[in-house]
Amino acid sequence: MKQTGFAFGIRTVRSFSVEDRLGAIVDEILYSDSSEFNEKMFPEVRDNHNTKLLFDPIKQNKFTITPQDFIFEYSVVNNFQIEFDKYLNNFNQIVINKVFDHFKIKNISRFGFIIKSELDGKDKFLQEISSVIKKHKGDDDSLSMRFNVITKKPLTLPTMITEDYDNEIVNH
């Protein structure tokens, strides 16, 4: 399996103060010292009704900012782990430590990661699925599958037990 990209983001409770300051938030992300999410990475900024999209039309990387979402999507160039670590650390430094602090953004409702990957055509799982399809329906022109694996991960805090969970969404 080859890891080809990733996305990560944070969802907060919708905030009108964030909505009112989307332009200033984008400036902070684009022009902060040491920001990897700068105008070289995102030569275009698109605006569409309470959504700012930092976009690279060639590489198709994007950073979507709304009154409740901060979502970064990236296609790997050379080394998945190095690039993932670099952008996750920078997201933490610029978005969480600078933007969230400066604009007093609170009430995070969730955060998530998506790992994009390609399976080798010789993958046993895919071969098994294809053989079942072939047996019942003939050759498959394309194959698409999606399933979730949910694992409860409650945390014990001083006054409560959380209902946290990991939700692994698998698309083939």
JOVENWO-V5311 format. One record per helix or strand of 2 or more residues. SS is the DSSP state (H for helix, E for strand). FROM is the first residue (numbers start at 1). LEN is the number of residues. Records with the same first field share a line. If there is no record, write none. Layout:
SS = FROM-LEN  FROM-LEN
This chain:
E = 2-11  44-4  51-5  62-5  69-7  108-11  146-7  156-2  160-2  165-7
H = 16-5  22-10  80-23  124-14
